[in-house]
Amino acid sequence: MRKNAVEADSIHRVRADLMTGVTYMIPFVTIGGVFLAVGYTLGDSTSVGGDVGTIPWYLVTVGSIALSAMVPILGGFVAYGIADRPGLAPGFMLTALIQDPRLVQALGAVLGVDTGDAHAGYIGALIVGLLAGVATEWAKDREPPALLEPLVPVLILPVSVTAALAPVVLALSVPIALASSIFEAFLRNADPAALVAVGTVLGGMMAVDMGGPVNKVAYVFAIGRLPELVFEPMAAVMLGGMVPPLGLAAAYALVPHRFAVDRSDARAAVLSSMAFVTEGAVPFTARNSRLRPPCVLGSAIAGGAAMGLGITMPAPHGGLLVVPLANDPALFVGCLLFGTVATTLTAAGVVLVGTGRTVDRNAVSETE
């Protein structure tokens, strides 16, 4: 029993550390994605921002720099979540190291592998951040001589951890970069059925835990495709995040007397959906656990339809405000409505047939 409790606590800590990295990364994603989206909309979307010196070139340049920074930020703050401030610099530097295609390509050549211009991406950032954080936390527990103690946090720890782990993470970067490159090629060349499957999974993941770790994994995956100009996953993920609060609000409008929420919760859910904030569905699912599967169903349908139809979304956030940036705004809205109807009808059926585990609307909601 004690062993299970320790394992659960370890899993919870790893999840919290990963979420720390994602939380600090998201503002960089927002800056980069919005600048890129506007730049590509104003300029030629088939080139990197158009001609040098133009407004599209400027916007895409700013966006590209922000997106380049987001991956080291992710790795750095995952390490920070584990080891506090001493872990930040090693996590950032080691992640930046494996994002340089020249280094990855040089190491691949030594190993007899052609990596092209691939790099380790956000998966590499998560792995490296965990390694750097754990190594720094272990090193912090060592007792240095009193004379060297003032130098430990600013010199000895960051330099020694970076030096010790650099060869390890470079070796890991080659298989991670190859896997990332293969999957990117798959997304570019996959047949419609495979794309529908990918979109279904991504969309459904957005509704599994309403802003929790599974939701963030799907979101970060889609964000990781933006620098490669693969915009379809972002459309599936955004739709998957918008469907649950809108679908449950619509179900409430159909049978309000069967829900343990009030009208203000429903109004807030609509606004949350329009802003791409999946957590707007939490007041509903916290009071009735059986409302979660209808959310997953609608999000999966919307995400699968979007990927199958080839809908793109170059912006990483914004919801309704960025719909005009989609390659086909009408189809984007159509997929949103399609998924919303699925969630609305199944959620209404759930509360009419049986409410499952329901608590009073005035009770304290369970922690998501």
KEBADREN-165290 format. One record per residue (C-alpha): residue number from 1; residue in three letters; x negated, y negated, z negated. Coordinates in steps of 0.1 Angstrom, whole numbers, plus 5000, padded with zeros to 4 digits. Layout:
N
[rec NUM ALA [X Y Z]] ...
This chain:
368
[rec 1 MET [5000 5000 5000]] [rec 2 ARG [4972 4976 4991]] [rec 3 LYS [4954 4985 5023]] [rec 4 ASN [4985 4975 5043]] [rec 5 ALA [4988 4943 5025]] [rec 6 VAL [4951 4934 5032]] [rec 7 GLU [4956 4943 5068]] [rec 8 ALA [4987 4921 5070]] [rec 9 ASP [4968 4892 5054]] [rec 10 SER [4939 4896 5078]] [rec 11 ILE [4963 4895 5108]] [rec 12 HIS [4980 4864 5094]] [rec 13 ARG [4947 4846 5089]] [rec 14 VAL [4935 4854 5125]] [rec 15 ARG [4968 4842 5138]] [rec 16 ALA [4965 4810 5118]] [rec 17 ASP [4930 4804 5130]] [rec 18 LEU [4940 4809 5166]] [rec 19 MET [4970 4785 5162]] [rec 20 THR [4946 4759 5147]] [rec 21 GLY [4926 4760 5180]] [rec 22 VAL [4958 4758 5201]] [rec 23 THR [4972 4729 5181]] [rec 24 TYR [4941 4707 5186]] [rec 25 MET [4938 4717 5222]] [rec 26 ILE [4974 4707 5233]] [rec 27 PRO [4968 4669 5234]] [rec 28 PHE [4939 4674 5258]] [rec 29 VAL [4962 4697 5279]] [rec 30 THR [4989 4670 5279]] [rec 31 ILE [4965 4643 5290]] [rec 32 GLY [4949 4664 5317]] [rec 33 GLY [4981 4679 5330]] [rec 34 VAL [5000 4646 5333]] [rec 35 PHE [4971 4628 5350]] [rec 36 LEU [4966 4657 5374]] [rec 37 ALA [5003 4660 5382]] [rec 38 VAL [5007 4623 5390]] [rec 39 GLY [4974 4623 5410]] [rec 40 TYR [4984 4653 5431]] [rec 41 THR [5019 4638 5436]] [rec 42 LEU [5006 4605 5448]] [rec 43 GLY [4978 4620 5469]] [rec 44 ASP [4971 4651 5490]] [rec 45 SER [4978 4681 5469]] [rec 46 THR [4955 4703 5490]] [rec 47 SER [4924 4683 5481]] [rec 48 VAL [4910 4672 5448]] [rec 49 GLY [4927 4638 5444]] [rec 50 GLY [4921 4626 5480]] [rec 51 ASP [4895 4600 5490]] [rec 52 VAL [4870 4587 5465]] [rec 53 GLY [4879 4554 5450]] [rec 54 THR [4917 4558 5454]] [rec 55 ILE [4942 4559 5426]] [rec 56 PRO [4950 4596 5432]] [rec 57 TRP [4912 4603 5430]] [rec 58 TYR [4910 4584 5397]] [rec 59 LEU [4939 4601 5382]] [rec 60 VAL [4928 4636 5392]] [rec 61 THR [4892 4628 5380]] [rec 62 VAL [4905 4618 5345]] [rec 63 GLY [4928 4649 5344]] [rec 64 SER [4901 4673 5354]] [rec 65 ILE [4877 4660 5327]] [rec 66 ALA [4905 4664 5301]] [rec 67 LEU [4912 4700 5312]] [rec 68 SER [4875 4707 5313]] [rec 69 ALA [4873 4696 5276]] [rec 70 MET [4903 4716 5265]] [rec 71 VAL [4886 4750 5265]] [rec 72 PRO [4856 4741 5244]] [rec 73 ILE [4880 4722 5221]] [rec 74 LEU [4900 4755 5218]] [rec 75 GLY [4869 4775 5209]] [rec 76 GLY [4856 4749 5186]] [rec 77 PHE [4887 4745 5165]] [rec 78 VAL [4893 4783 5163]] [rec 79 ALA [4859 4784 5146]] [rec 80 TYR [4868 4754 5125]] [rec 81 GLY [4899 4772 5113]] [rec 82 ILE [4877 4800 5100]] [rec 83 ALA [4846 4782 5087]] [rec 84 ASP [4858 4746 5084]] [rec 85 ARG [4835 4718 5096]] [rec 86 PRO [4803 4738 5099]] [rec 87 GLY [4820 4761 5124]] [rec 88 LEU [4831 4733 5147]] [rec 89 ALA [4799 4725 5166]] [rec 90 PRO [4788 4762 5172]] [rec 91 GLY [4823 4771 5184]] [rec 92 PHE [4824 4741 5207]] [rec 93 MET [4789 4745 5221]] [rec 94 LEU [4791 4783 5226]] [rec 95 THR [4824 4780 5244]] [rec 96 ALA [4811 4752 5266]] [rec 97 LEU [4782 4775 5274]] [rec 98 ILE [4803 4802 5289]] [rec 99 GLN [4825 4777 5308]] [rec 100 ASP [4795 4767 5330]] [rec 101 PRO [4798 4788 5363]] [rec 102 ARG [4761 4783 5370]] [rec 103 LEU [4751 4800 5338]] [rec 104 VAL [4776 4828 5343]] [rec 105 GLN [4766 4833 5379]] [rec 106 ALA [4728 4833 5370]] [rec 107 LEU [4734 4860 5343]] [rec 108 GLY [4756 4879 5367]] [rec 109 ALA [4728 4879 5392]] [rec 110 VAL [4704 4893 5366]] [rec 111 LEU [4729 4921 5360]] [rec 112 GLY [4735 4927 5397]] [rec 113 VAL [4771 4913 5396]] [rec 114 ASP [4785 4885 5418]] [rec 115 THR [4807 4863 5396]] [rec 116 GLY [4811 4835 5422]] [rec 117 ASP [4823 4803 5405]] [rec 118 ALA [4843 4822 5378]] [rec 119 HIS [4840 4813 5341]] [rec 120 ALA [4852 4828 5309]] [rec 121 GLY [4883 4805 5305]] [rec 122 TYR [4906 4803 5275]] [rec 123 ILE [4903 4841 5267]] [rec 124 GLY [4865 4836 5264]] [rec 125 ALA [4872 4805 5242]] [rec 126 LEU [4894 4826 5218]] [rec 127 ILE [4868 4854 5215]] [rec 128 VAL [4838 4830 5211]] [rec 129 GLY [4857 4808 5186]] [rec 130 LEU [4864 4839 5165]] [rec 131 LEU [4828 4851 5167]] [rec 132 ALA [4814 4816 5159]] [rec 133 GLY [4838 4811 5130]] [rec 134 VAL [4831 4845 5114]] [rec 135 ALA [4793 4842 5118]] [rec 136 THR [4793 4807 5103]] [rec 137 GLU [4815 4817 5074]] [rec 138 TRP [4791 4846 5067]] [rec 139 ALA [4761 4823 5069]] [rec 140 LYS [4777 4798 5046]] [rec 141 ASP [4777 4825 5018]] [rec 142 ARG [4739 4829 5019]] [rec 143 GLU [4721 4810 4991]] [rec 144 PRO [4694 4787 5006]] [rec 145 PRO [4665 4773 4987]] [rec 146 ALA [4675 4742 4968]] [rec 147 LEU [4652 4721 4989]] [rec 148 LEU [4670 4730 5021]] [rec 149 GLU [4705 4728 5008]] [rec 150 PRO [4713 4693 5021]] [rec 151 LEU [4702 4704 5056]] [rec 152 VAL [4725 4735 5057]] [rec 153 PRO [4758 4720 5071]] [rec 154 VAL [4742 4696 5095]] [rec 155 LEU [4712 4714 5108]] [rec 156 ILE [4705 4749 5097]] [rec 157 LEU [4740 4764 5101]] [rec 158 PRO [4750 4750 5135]] [rec 159 VAL [4715 4756 5150]] [rec 160 SER [4710 4791 5137]] [rec 161 VAL [4745 4803 5145]] [rec 162 THR [4744 4788 5180]] [rec 163 ALA [4709 4803 5186]] [rec 164 ALA [4719 4837 5173]] [rec 165 LEU [4752 4840 5192]] [rec 166 ALA [4742 4824 5225]] [rec 167 PRO [4728 4856 5241]] [rec 168 VAL [4758 4876 5228]] [rec 169 VAL [4784 4853 5243]] [rec 170 LEU [4766 4849 5276]] [rec 171 ALA [4766 4887 5279]] [rec 172 LEU [4803 4887 5272]] [rec 173 SER [4810 4859 5296]] [rec 174 VAL [4803 4881 5327]] [rec 175 PRO [4831 4907 5322]] [rec 176 ILE [4855 4881 5309]] [rec 177 ALA [4848 4858 5339]] [rec 178 LEU [4852 4887 5363]] [rec 179 ALA [4885 4897 5347]] [rec 180 SER [4898 4861 5349]] [rec 181 SER [4887 4859 5385]] [rec 182 ILE [4905 4891 5394]] [rec 183 PHE [4937 4881 5378]] [rec 184 GLU [4936 4847 5394]] [rec 185 ALA [4932 4864 5428]] [rec 186 PHE [4961 4887 5419]] [rec 187 LEU [4984 4857 5412]] [rec 188 ARG [4974 4841 5445]] [rec 189 ASN [4980 4872 5466]] [rec 190 ALA [5006 4892 5447]] [rec 191 ASP [5038 4903 5464]] [rec 192 PRO [5071 4888 5452]] [rec 193 ALA [5080 4918 5431]] [rec 194 ALA [5048 4916 5411]] [rec 195 LEU [5052 4878 5407]] [rec 196 VAL [5088 4884 5394]] [rec 197 ALA [5074 4908 5368]] [rec 198 VAL [5047 4883 5357]] [rec 199 GLY [5072 4855 5354]] [rec 200 THR [5097 4877 5335]] [rec 201 VAL [5071 4886 5309]] [rec 202 LEU [5058 4850 5306]] [rec 203 GLY [5093 4836 5303]] [rec 204 GLY [5104 4862 5278]] [rec 205 MET [5073 4856 5256]] [rec 206 MET [5083 4819 5253]] [rec 207 ALA [5115 4830 5234]] [rec 208 VAL [5101 4859 5213]] [rec 209 ASP [5091 4837 5184]] [rec 210 MET [5102 4802 5193]] [rec 211 GLY [5069 4783 5191]] [rec 212 GLY [5050 4810 5173]] [rec 213 PRO [5018 4829 5184]] [rec 214 VAL [5035 4849 5212]] [rec 215 ASN [5050 4817 5226]] [rec 216 LYS [5016 4799 5224]] [rec 217 VAL [4998 4828 5241]] [rec 218 ALA [5021 4825 5272]] [rec 219 TYR [5018 4787 5271]] [rec 220 VAL [4980 4788 5269]] [rec 221 PHE [4978 4814 5297]] [rec 222 ALA [4998 4791 5320]] [rec 223 ILE [4977 4761 5310]] [rec 224 GLY [4946 4781 5318]] [rec 225 ARG [4957 4784 5354]] [rec 226 LEU [4962 4747 5360]] [rec 227 PRO [4925 4739 5367]] [rec 228 GLU [4925 4766 5394]] [rec 229 LEU [4956 4749 5409]] [rec 230 VAL [4978 4779 5402]] [rec 231 PHE [5010 4761 5391]] [rec 232 GLU [5036 4789 5393]] [rec 233 PRO [5030 4803 5358]] [rec 234 MET [5035 4769 5343]] [rec 235 ALA [5070 4767 5359]] [rec 236 ALA [5079 4801 5345]] [rec 237 VAL [5067 4791 5310]] [rec 238 MET [5083 4757 5310]] [rec 239 LEU [5117 4772 5320]] [rec 240 GLY [5113 4800 5294]] [rec 241 GLY [5108 4774 5267]] [rec 242 MET [5137 4752 5278]] [rec 243 VAL [5164 4780 5281]] [rec 244 PRO [5168 4791 5244]] [rec 245 PRO [5179 4758 5228]] [rec 246 LEU [5201 4749 5258]] [rec 247 GLY [5217 4783 5260]] [rec 248 LEU [5225 4785 5223]] [rec 249 ALA [5239 4749 5223]] [rec 250 ALA [5262 4759 5252]] [rec 251 ALA [5273 4791 5234]] [rec 252 TYR [5281 4769 5203]] [rec 253 ALA [5302 4747 5226]] [rec 254 LEU [5322 4778 5237]] [rec 255 VAL [5328 4793 5202]] [rec 256 PRO [5317 4767 5176]] [rec 257 HIS [5337 4784 5147]] [rec 258 ARG [5315 4816 5150]] [rec 259 PHE [5282 4798 5144]] [rec 260 ALA [5266 4790 5111]] [rec 261 VAL [5253 4757 5124]] [rec 262 ASP [5270 4724 5130]] [rec 263 ARG [5274 4700 5159]] [rec 264 SER [5242 4680 5150]] [rec 265 ASP [5221 4712 5154]] [rec 266 ALA [5236 4718 5188]] [rec 267 ARG [5230 4682 5199]] [rec 268 ALA [5194 4685 5187]] [rec 269 ALA [5190 4717 5206]] [rec 270 VAL [5200 4701 5238]] [rec 271 LEU [5175 4673 5233]] [rec 272 SER [5148 4698 5224]] [rec 273 SER [5155 4718 5256]] [rec 274 MET [5152 4687 5277]] [rec 275 ALA [5119 4679 5261]] [rec 276 PHE [5106 4715 5264]] [rec 277 VAL [5106 4721 5227]] [rec 278 THR [5116 4757 5222]] [rec 279 GLU [5118 4753 5184]] [rec 280 GLY [5152 4736 5190]] [rec 281 ALA [5167 4771 5190]] [rec 282 VAL [5153 4779 5155]] [rec 283 PRO [5183 4767 5135]] [rec 284 PHE [5205 4792 5154]] [rec 285 THR [5182 4822 5153]] [rec 286 ALA [5172 4816 5116]] [rec 287 ARG [5209 4820 5106]] [rec 288 ASN [5217 4849 5129]] [rec 289 SER [5188 4872 5139]] [rec 290 ARG [5209 4888 5167]] [rec 291 LEU [5208 4856 5187]] [rec 292 ARG [5171 4861 5195]] [rec 293 PRO [5175 4888 5222]] [rec 294 PRO [5199 4866 5242]] [rec 295 CYS [5172 4839 5242]] [rec 296 VAL [5146 4864 5254]] [rec 297 LEU [5169 4876 5281]] [rec 298 GLY [5177 4842 5295]] [rec 299 SER [5141 4830 5293]] [rec 300 ALA [5129 4862 5311]] [rec 301 ILE [5155 4857 5338]] [rec 302 ALA [5146 4821 5344]] [rec 303 GLY [5108 4828 5344]] [rec 304 GLY [5111 4858 5367]] [rec 305 ALA [5133 4839 5392]] [rec 306 ALA [5109 4809 5392]] [rec 307 MET [5079 4830 5399]] [rec 308 GLY [5098 4850 5426]] [rec 309 LEU [5109 4819 5443]] [rec 310 GLY [5074 4803 5442]] [rec 311 ILE [5084 4773 5421]] [rec 312 THR [5054 4753 5409]] [rec 313 MET [5050 4729 5380]] [rec 314 PRO [5017 4710 5377]] [rec 315 ALA [5025 4693 5345]] [rec 316 PRO [5019 4711 5312]] [rec 317 HIS [5047 4694 5292]] [rec 318 GLY [5076 4670 5296]] [rec 319 GLY [5106 4692 5304]] [rec 320 LEU [5133 4672 5322]] [rec 321 LEU [5109 4642 5327]] [rec 322 VAL [5085 4662 5349]] [rec 323 VAL [5111 4682 5369]] [rec 324 PRO [5105 4658 5399]] [rec 325 LEU [5069 4671 5400]] [rec 326 ALA [5080 4706 5408]] [rec 327 ASN [5076 4716 5445]] [rec 328 ASP [5114 4722 5446]] [rec 329 PRO [5132 4703 5418]] [rec 330 ALA [5166 4717 5428]] [rec 331 LEU [5154 4753 5425]] [rec 332 PHE [5137 4745 5392]] [rec 333 VAL [5170 4732 5378]] [rec 334 GLY [5189 4762 5394]] [rec 335 CYS [5166 4786 5375]] [rec 336 LEU [5171 4767 5343]] [rec 337 LEU [5209 4770 5347]] [rec 338 PHE [5206 4806 5357]] [rec 339 GLY [5187 4816 5326]] [rec 340 THR [5209 4793 5304]] [rec 341 VAL [5241 4810 5316]] [rec 342 ALA [5226 4844 5307]] [rec 343 THR [5217 4832 5272]] [rec 344 THR [5250 4814 5267]] [rec 345 LEU [5272 4844 5277]] [rec 346 THR [5253 4870 5258]] [rec 347 ALA [5249 4848 5227]] [rec 348 ALA [5286 4841 5227]] [rec 349 GLY [5293 4878 5230]] [rec 350 VAL [5270 4885 5201]] [rec 351 VAL [5287 4861 5177]] [rec 352 LEU [5322 4873 5188]] [rec 353 VAL [5315 4910 5184]] [rec 354 GLY [5294 4907 5152]] [rec 355 THR [5273 4881 5137]] [rec 356 GLY [5245 4904 5123]] [rec 357 ARG [5224 4889 5095]] [rec 358 THR [5239 4855 5090]] [rec 359 VAL [5234 4830 5062]] [rec 360 ASP [5255 4801 5053]] [rec 361 ARG [5247 4769 5072]] [rec 362 ASN [5239 4751 5039]] [rec 363 ALA [5214 4778 5029]] [rec 364 VAL [5177 4774 5033]] [rec 365 SER [5167 4787 5067]] [rec 366 GLU [5142 4815 5068]] [rec 367 THR [5106 4807 5078]] [rec 368 GLU [5100 4814 5114]] 
